[in-house]
Amino acid sequence: QVQLVESGGGLVQAGGSLRLSCAASGIIFSDSVMGWYRQAPGKQRELVARIGRFGNTNYADSVKGRFTISRDDAKNTVYLQMNSLKSEDTAIYYCNSPRYGLGPEYDYWGQGTQVTVSS
């Protein structure tokens, strides 16, 4: 059984920082692409950052230079360090792992963690 469990969300003032964690089980973590998505009220879910098996990363333009995704294969955990937070970063943040060879409807998802940035 695959589980992705996020933690680290909360309330922070604009300009502050948070670090999200996602602990994975039931997958071969070291072989897996891992990502963070977010969904704000009334908006579609969007990719925030993704990290590949070998540490290659990509980011949404809106978070480049402020957010950093990283992974610890020994702990089966992916992180999202969020700095210089803005009110527009307020959203539910979801951990994601696509399933190799299958479409996005088969992706694994966590339950989400709320991030609220007050201005």
Secondary structure, DSSP 8 states (H G I E B T S, - for coil): --EEEEE--EEEETT--EEEEEEEESS-GGG--EEEEEE-TTS--EEEEEE-TTS-EEE-TTTTTTEEEEEETTTTEEEEEE-S--GGG-EEEEEEE--TTS-GGG-EE---EEEEEE-
